[in-house]
């Protein structure tokens, strides 16, 4: 049957900085367990989404330095040195072959990890126990350490560009280092990097400016920011909006969710707790602070709800993590009017549970997820 005209808005191209997305379906970063060590599995898993019609496909958190590591579960992607380029270039080529853009999420954990396999001392804005890992007490970063980490972001961004990535994130959602600087809960500094919103934003702003200057117009620059609805431990909504206003000239795409490191359910609620689109009331508020493209998530599988959100103006793009796992061909099915064939995410969170515990993503709705290379399985063939 033909596509419902109400859904035509979902297939309009969208410009993000120097790049153009072919439609409004955006596969956001999420963990798999493949990391950089299983490049064929990584490439085949992400390529399935590109083949299924997602306009952009992103890899999971990508470590910029050995001091930010969380092996073995779930293994992050790494951009520590040039040896990592070949594995990630293969993923980019596989995604590009199906007409999608490739995104990478540059990550420094700060204090937000339990055990570092390299036994590095965690580093953070302030020497406070982490709210999710209370046995992890970091050392406070001095100015030399801040500069060293900012250089590591730049070096990783240059490697990402060389690997073929189109979209480069400076990632601070889910309670990681840039968000720790921005949060008044985790940042108790009294120098130029603490206190006022402008000071707490300084680390992220300086890092964004350095990455943007290094990449030029070769890549779109994205920021993933998490809003803490309660304002207790993460970034309160007013501070998030203030940061967006400050950083907007440096950013091509805003990726917004509700998240803190201590409350993962804010961003991954099961279907029995919240309906599709439950984050819109928070993430769409970023439209108050920017005219740039915004992507949000909320377990969206209903094209009517997607079109409604886009037309309301709060989001530009429909983000998918869990829905893109359950049905990597969701965009194509909507485009072709194959609505009854959509394999709907049920919000059981087996995907992240398997990545965290077994270092191998799986899905109750899509048995092929994670087995595209190893077993040659496809969700559509």
C-alpha angles and dihedrals in degrees: 000000000000122000116270108254089228087072097052089097089067091063099053114117116248128207118221110182109297094350134074126214114214092221141351098272110109124182103211124209117281137159123267107164091242096099113160095311096075102043097166092053091046093049096046093046094051094040090058089063092048090050089050092059106265107149094214130022122194133196123228128269109321117210115225097193139016090249087067103059137123107183135186103033122056096002112219126219111256134217097175098129143351092278088073093059098079095057093048094042087060090055092048092050091050092051094043091052088069096046099258131127120243122229133195128196112215108213139193113173098204103190095338104106135078105217128012110206090213090054092234117163109252114246126209143154091269135016095250127133110260114256092228098035105037093178089060111087112174131207115249113254116243121208093265089054091050091053092047092053092047089054089051090055090052094047091049091048091053090050089049090054091049090051090056104257116157099194123044120192128205092204124207107148124108092043100295127148104288089044090049089057090048095047116089087208097060099029113071096155122138098201132082090296098054143050113036123052090251091054095044088050093050098090093051093043093050091047092049092049092050093048093046092049091050096048100039112183095333095097140022113249116226133185123202109203128178124213118211104213092199093046090218107117108356135044113314116226095250091052090047091053091046091052092049090055091050096046100036097101089058098047133078098181133026115208106192132186141150107258150137127172091244096051109045091164089072088075101029108040117168117243092250090064104044141012125241111288096027092143095055094091089062106030095045089060088075086076085075088068106036145031091202121109115284126200122195138176137215109148091280117184101142111092091202090059091044093054091046091054093048093048091050087063101229095106128035096189135035108232122206132187106146094025090052089053095048092047118010087179096056095114093050092049091052091046092052095042093247093140097148090058096058110121101218124217108236095198095241091139094220086136096065093034091057092045091051098044106026101024088232123097119231137170132208091212098044115040091185094063109121094006098081093109106024095050100016092238125160130195089224107032 
